[in-house]
Amino acid sequence: MFYQLSWTTLPGLRGLSCSEFRAAPTAAPDNERGVAVDCANEAARDALLAELEAYFGPQRFLNTAAAFDAVKDYVMLRAAKR
């Protein structure tokens, strides 16, 4: 099943942070304007969301475009390894 990922980007003293990752089921994945991922089941989806929270939680970004590109690249590389 495909999921469209979203998250919250918040300002902080050291830059923007990404948190509160969510995944909504979708029949039409949009990798041009968003981040879509294929997960085998809900457990795999939940594991991915926890992985994203752990990986991106301590990172800071200069702008929203950099944050978006970092998440998209991470998900694409992760999918390529599978």
Buried (B, 14 or more C-beta within 10 A) or exposed (E): BBBBBEBEBEEEEEEBBBEEBEBEEBEEBEEEEEBBBEBEEEEBBEEBBEBBBEBBEEBBBEEEEBBBEBBBEBBEEBEEEE
